[in-house]
Protein backbone atom coordinates (compact mmCIF):
# COMPACT_ATOMS: atom_id res chain seq x y z
CA UNK A 1 0.00 0.00 0.00
CA UNK A 2 2.87 2.38 0.83
CA UNK A 3 4.46 1.62 -2.50
CA UNK A 4 1.18 2.38 -4.26
CA UNK A 5 0.83 5.69 -2.44
CA UNK A 6 4.34 6.76 -3.48
CA UNK A 7 3.65 6.15 -7.15
CA UNK A 8 0.25 7.85 -6.80
CA UNK A 9 1.94 10.90 -5.27
CA UNK A 10 4.48 10.89 -8.11
CA UNK A 11 1.81 10.65 -10.80
CA UNK A 12 1.90 14.35 -11.90
CA UNK A 13 5.68 14.15 -12.30
CA UNK A 14 5.43 10.83 -14.17
CA UNK A 15 2.82 12.23 -16.56
CA UNK A 16 4.95 15.34 -17.15
CA UNK A 17 7.96 13.16 -17.87
CA UNK A 18 6.16 10.97 -20.39
CA UNK A 19 4.46 13.95 -22.01
CA UNK A 20 7.93 15.42 -22.54
CA UNK A 21 9.47 12.41 -24.25
CA UNK A 22 10.60 12.89 -27.89
CA UNK A 23 8.14 10.25 -29.15
CA UNK A 24 4.97 8.76 -27.64
CA UNK A 25 5.77 5.15 -28.58
CA UNK A 26 8.06 3.12 -26.32
CA UNK A 27 9.75 -0.24 -26.24
CA UNK A 28 9.97 -2.10 -22.93
CA UNK A 29 13.62 -1.06 -22.70
CA UNK A 30 12.61 2.61 -22.96
CA UNK A 31 10.24 2.34 -19.99
CA UNK A 32 12.87 0.44 -17.99
CA UNK A 33 15.36 3.23 -18.67
CA UNK A 34 12.90 5.98 -17.71
CA UNK A 35 12.00 4.21 -14.46
CA UNK A 36 15.66 3.65 -13.62
CA UNK A 37 16.61 7.28 -14.31
CA UNK A 38 13.65 8.79 -12.44
CA UNK A 39 13.14 6.32 -9.60
CA UNK A 40 15.06 8.37 -7.05
CA UNK A 41 13.48 11.68 -8.04
CA UNK A 42 10.02 10.13 -7.89
CA UNK A 43 10.92 8.45 -4.58
CA UNK A 44 9.75 5.05 -5.74
CA UNK A 45 10.76 1.94 -3.83
CA UNK A 46 13.30 -0.43 -5.39
CA UNK A 47 10.66 -3.16 -5.37
CA UNK A 48 8.55 -1.18 -7.86
CA UNK A 49 9.16 -3.16 -11.04
CA UNK A 50 8.81 -2.04 -14.65
CA UNK A 51 5.64 -4.12 -14.85
CA UNK A 52 4.28 -2.33 -11.76
CA UNK A 53 5.09 0.95 -13.51
CA UNK A 54 3.31 -0.17 -16.70
CA UNK A 55 0.27 -1.46 -14.82
CA UNK A 56 -0.07 1.83 -12.95
CA UNK A 57 0.18 3.91 -16.14
CA UNK A 58 -2.41 1.75 -17.89
CA UNK A 59 -4.85 2.05 -14.99
CA UNK A 60 -4.23 5.66 -13.95
CA UNK A 61 -2.50 7.26 -16.92
CA UNK A 62 -2.88 7.11 -20.70
CA UNK A 63 -0.60 4.19 -21.55
CA UNK A 64 -1.82 1.44 -23.89
CA UNK A 65 0.02 -1.79 -24.68
CA UNK A 66 0.08 -2.88 -28.33
CA UNK A 67 1.06 -6.51 -28.87
CA UNK A 68 2.03 -7.58 -32.40
CA UNK A 69 2.44 -11.39 -32.50
CA UNK A 70 4.32 -11.67 -35.81
CA UNK A 71 5.39 -15.29 -36.51
CA UNK A 72 9.03 -14.35 -37.13
CA UNK A 73 9.33 -12.22 -34.00
CA UNK A 74 6.70 -10.84 -31.67
CA UNK A 75 6.85 -7.13 -30.94
CA UNK A 76 5.30 -5.06 -28.14
CA UNK A 77 4.96 -1.30 -28.05
CA UNK A 78 3.69 0.96 -25.28
CA UNK A 79 1.80 3.99 -26.55
CA UNK A 80 1.31 7.16 -24.54
CA UNK A 81 -1.91 8.89 -25.50
CA UNK A 82 -3.70 8.69 -28.84
CA UNK A 83 -1.28 7.80 -31.66
CA UNK A 84 -2.21 6.74 -35.23
CA UNK A 85 -1.57 3.05 -35.91
CA UNK A 86 0.70 3.91 -38.86
CA UNK A 87 2.98 5.84 -36.50
CA UNK A 88 3.07 2.96 -34.03
CA UNK A 89 3.89 0.41 -36.75
CA UNK A 90 6.72 2.61 -38.02
CA UNK A 91 8.64 1.82 -34.82
CA UNK A 92 8.60 -1.97 -35.32
CA UNK A 93 11.87 -2.14 -37.28
CA UNK A 94 14.70 0.36 -37.72
CA UNK A 95 14.30 2.36 -40.93
CA UNK A 96 11.21 0.47 -42.06
CA UNK A 97 8.87 2.07 -44.57
CA UNK A 98 5.42 1.62 -46.10
CA UNK A 99 5.23 0.02 -49.54
CA UNK A 100 3.02 -1.70 -52.14
CA UNK A 101 -0.75 -1.33 -51.59
CA UNK A 102 -0.22 0.94 -48.58
CA UNK A 103 2.03 3.31 -50.54
CA UNK A 104 -0.45 3.14 -53.43
CA UNK A 105 -3.16 4.42 -51.11
CA UNK A 106 -0.92 7.17 -49.75
CA UNK A 107 -0.08 8.34 -53.29
CA UNK A 108 -3.71 8.23 -54.44
CA UNK A 109 -3.10 5.34 -56.84
CA UNK A 110 -6.14 3.33 -55.80
CA UNK A 111 -9.79 4.12 -55.28
CA UNK A 112 -10.02 1.26 -52.77
CA UNK A 113 -9.49 1.52 -49.03
CA UNK A 114 -7.16 -1.43 -48.42
CA UNK A 115 -7.59 -3.40 -45.22
CA UNK A 116 -4.03 -4.71 -45.57
CA UNK A 117 -0.95 -2.74 -44.51
CA UNK A 118 2.49 -3.45 -45.98
CA UNK A 119 5.52 -2.41 -43.94
CA UNK A 120 8.92 -3.19 -45.44
CA UNK A 121 12.29 -3.52 -43.76
CA UNK A 122 15.16 -4.36 -46.05
CA UNK A 123 17.34 -7.44 -45.89
CA UNK A 124 21.02 -7.09 -45.14
CA UNK A 125 23.10 -6.57 -48.25
CA UNK A 126 23.89 -9.88 -49.92
CA UNK A 127 26.25 -10.72 -52.73
CA UNK A 128 24.51 -10.90 -56.08
CA UNK A 129 23.82 -14.30 -57.61
CA UNK A 130 26.05 -15.08 -60.57
CA UNK A 131 23.99 -18.03 -61.79
CA UNK A 132 22.30 -16.01 -64.54
CA UNK A 133 18.90 -16.65 -66.07
CA UNK A 134 17.59 -19.41 -68.28
CA UNK A 135 14.24 -19.49 -70.03
CA UNK A 136 13.37 -22.89 -68.55
CA UNK A 137 13.93 -21.61 -65.02
CA UNK A 138 11.82 -18.50 -65.63
CA UNK A 139 9.02 -20.66 -67.04
CA UNK A 140 9.14 -23.05 -64.10
CA UNK A 141 9.20 -20.24 -61.51
CA UNK A 142 6.23 -18.39 -62.98
CA UNK A 143 4.08 -21.46 -63.45
CA UNK A 144 3.91 -21.59 -59.67
CA UNK A 145 1.92 -19.31 -57.41
CA UNK A 146 3.81 -16.25 -56.19
CA UNK A 147 5.45 -16.58 -52.81
CA UNK A 148 4.01 -14.35 -50.14
CA UNK A 149 5.42 -13.53 -46.75
CA UNK A 150 3.93 -15.46 -43.84
CA UNK A 151 5.06 -12.75 -41.44
CA UNK A 152 1.54 -11.39 -41.15
CA UNK A 153 -0.97 -10.73 -38.37
CA UNK A 154 -4.56 -9.57 -38.04
CA UNK A 155 -4.75 -6.53 -35.80
CA UNK A 156 -7.77 -4.33 -35.01
CA UNK A 157 -9.50 -5.00 -38.31
CA UNK A 158 -6.36 -4.71 -40.43
CA UNK A 159 -4.07 -7.36 -41.87
CA UNK A 160 -0.46 -6.31 -41.38
CA UNK A 161 2.46 -7.68 -43.38
CA UNK A 162 5.99 -7.08 -42.12
CA UNK A 163 8.03 -7.75 -45.26
CA UNK A 164 11.76 -8.43 -45.30
CA UNK A 165 12.36 -6.99 -48.78
CA UNK A 166 15.27 -6.85 -51.19
CA UNK A 167 18.10 -4.55 -50.15
CA UNK A 168 17.91 -1.42 -52.32
CA UNK A 169 19.76 0.95 -49.94
CA UNK A 170 16.28 2.47 -49.42
CA UNK A 171 16.18 3.70 -53.00
CA UNK A 172 13.25 6.03 -53.55
CA UNK A 173 12.19 6.00 -49.90
CA UNK A 174 10.94 9.35 -48.69
CA UNK A 175 9.32 10.87 -45.61
CA UNK A 176 5.95 12.54 -46.14
CA UNK A 177 2.92 13.73 -44.23
CA UNK A 178 0.00 11.62 -45.41
CA UNK A 179 -3.59 10.81 -44.56
CA UNK A 180 -4.49 7.16 -44.83
CA UNK A 181 -7.83 6.07 -43.41
CA UNK A 182 -8.77 9.22 -41.52
CA UNK A 183 -8.48 13.01 -41.76
CA UNK A 184 -5.55 12.98 -39.33
CA UNK A 185 -2.20 13.38 -41.08
CA UNK A 186 0.82 11.41 -39.98
CA UNK A 187 4.44 11.69 -41.10
CA UNK A 188 5.77 8.33 -42.25
CA UNK A 189 8.47 6.82 -44.45
CA UNK A 190 7.16 5.35 -47.70
CA UNK A 191 8.23 4.49 -51.21
CA UNK A 192 8.10 7.33 -53.73
CA UNK A 193 5.56 7.29 -56.55
CA UNK A 194 8.03 5.79 -59.04
CA UNK A 195 9.42 3.24 -56.60
CA UNK A 196 5.87 2.22 -55.71
CA UNK A 197 5.05 1.58 -59.37
CA UNK A 198 8.09 -0.67 -59.66
CA UNK A 199 7.28 -2.60 -56.49
CA UNK A 200 3.65 -3.26 -57.38
CA UNK A 201 4.59 -4.41 -60.88
CA UNK A 202 7.01 -6.88 -59.30
CA UNK A 203 4.58 -8.01 -56.58
CA UNK A 204 1.00 -7.55 -57.81
CA UNK A 205 -0.20 -9.89 -55.04
CA UNK A 206 0.82 -7.15 -52.58
CA UNK A 207 -1.13 -4.55 -54.54
CA UNK A 208 -4.60 -5.97 -54.97
CA UNK A 209 -3.78 -7.84 -58.19
CA UNK A 210 -2.88 -6.93 -61.76
CA UNK A 211 -6.06 -4.93 -62.44
CA UNK A 212 -5.31 -2.68 -59.46
CA UNK A 213 -1.72 -2.32 -60.69
CA UNK A 214 -2.98 -1.36 -64.15
CA UNK A 215 -5.24 1.27 -62.61
CA UNK A 216 -2.35 2.61 -60.53
CA UNK A 217 -0.23 3.17 -63.63
CA UNK A 218 -3.14 5.06 -65.22
CA UNK A 219 -3.69 7.23 -62.16
CA UNK A 220 0.05 8.00 -61.96
CA UNK A 221 0.36 9.06 -65.62
CA UNK A 222 0.30 12.82 -65.05
CA UNK A 223 2.59 12.68 -62.02
CA UNK A 224 5.18 9.93 -62.46
CA UNK A 225 8.62 10.54 -63.95
CA UNK A 226 9.45 7.64 -66.26
CA UNK A 227 13.03 8.93 -66.34
CA UNK A 228 13.25 8.47 -62.57
CA UNK A 229 11.49 5.11 -62.79
CA UNK A 230 13.94 3.83 -65.43
CA UNK A 231 16.93 5.01 -63.39
CA UNK A 232 15.59 3.21 -60.32
CA UNK A 233 15.05 0.03 -62.33
CA UNK A 234 18.64 0.12 -63.47
CA UNK A 235 19.92 0.67 -59.93
CA UNK A 236 17.78 -2.03 -58.33
CA UNK A 237 18.85 -4.51 -61.03
CA UNK A 238 16.22 -7.18 -60.47
CA UNK A 239 17.23 -10.70 -61.43
CA UNK A 240 14.11 -11.11 -63.56
CA UNK A 241 13.31 -8.73 -66.47
CA UNK A 242 10.55 -6.82 -64.74
CA UNK A 243 11.16 -3.89 -67.09
CA UNK A 244 9.11 -5.85 -69.64
CA UNK A 245 6.18 -5.90 -67.21
CA UNK A 246 6.55 -2.20 -66.46
CA UNK A 247 6.81 -1.32 -70.16
CA UNK A 248 3.58 -3.18 -70.81
CA UNK A 249 1.75 -1.37 -68.00
CA UNK A 250 3.04 2.00 -69.21
CA UNK A 251 1.91 1.28 -72.76
CA UNK A 252 -1.55 0.08 -71.71
CA UNK A 253 -1.93 3.14 -69.48
CA UNK A 254 -1.29 5.45 -72.46
CA UNK A 255 2.15 6.85 -71.67
CA UNK A 256 3.95 8.63 -74.51
CA UNK A 257 6.11 6.68 -76.95
CA UNK A 258 9.15 8.70 -75.85
CA UNK A 259 8.53 7.46 -72.31
CA UNK A 260 8.15 3.87 -73.48
CA UNK A 261 11.48 4.19 -75.32
CA UNK A 262 13.20 4.69 -71.94
CA UNK A 263 12.10 1.18 -70.96
CA UNK A 264 12.71 -0.36 -74.38
CA UNK A 265 16.40 0.46 -73.95
CA UNK A 266 16.63 -2.38 -71.46
CA UNK A 267 17.52 -5.73 -73.06
CA UNK A 268 14.70 -8.19 -73.76
CA UNK A 269 16.45 -11.55 -73.96
CA UNK A 270 13.73 -13.73 -72.43
CA UNK A 271 10.02 -14.34 -72.57
CA UNK A 272 8.50 -13.18 -69.32
CA UNK A 273 5.21 -13.16 -67.38
CA UNK A 274 2.95 -10.43 -66.06
CA UNK A 275 2.24 -12.49 -62.93
CA UNK A 276 2.76 -15.91 -61.41
CA UNK A 277 0.40 -18.83 -61.91
CA UNK A 278 -1.48 -17.61 -64.97
CA UNK A 279 -3.50 -20.26 -66.85
CA UNK A 280 -4.97 -18.95 -70.12
CA UNK A 281 -2.37 -16.60 -71.55
CA UNK A 282 -1.83 -14.26 -74.48
CA UNK A 283 1.65 -13.30 -75.77
CA UNK A 284 2.66 -9.68 -76.39
CA UNK A 285 5.52 -9.71 -78.93
CA UNK A 286 6.64 -6.12 -78.37
CA UNK A 287 7.40 -6.81 -74.70
CA UNK A 288 8.06 -10.57 -74.96
CA UNK A 289 5.45 -10.93 -72.25
CA UNK A 290 2.69 -13.38 -71.39
CA UNK A 291 -0.45 -11.78 -69.97
CA UNK A 292 -3.85 -13.23 -69.01
CA UNK A 293 -6.28 -13.58 -71.90
CA UNK A 294 -8.86 -10.83 -71.91
CA UNK A 295 -6.70 -8.27 -70.08
Secondary structure as UniProt FT lines:
FT   HELIX           2..9
FT   HELIX           11..19
FT   STRAND          25..26
FT   HELIX           28..42
FT   TURN            46..47
FT   HELIX           50..60
FT   STRAND          63..68
FT   STRAND          75..80
FT   HELIX           85..89
FT   TURN            90..91
FT   TURN            94..95
FT   STRAND          97..98
FT   HELIX           100..106
FT   TURN            107..108
FT   STRAND          116..122
FT   HELIX           135..143
FT   STRAND          152..155
FT   TURN            156..157
FT   STRAND          158..165
FT   TURN            169..172
FT   STRAND          173..178
FT   STRAND          186..191
FT   HELIX           193..202
FT   HELIX           204..206
FT   TURN            207..208
FT   HELIX           210..219
FT   TURN            220..223
FT   HELIX           226..236
FT   HELIX           242..252
FT   TURN            253..254
FT   HELIX           257..264
FT   STRAND          272..273
FT   TURN            276..277
FT   STRAND          281..284
FT   HELIX           285..287
FT   STRAND          289..292
FT   TURN            293..294
//
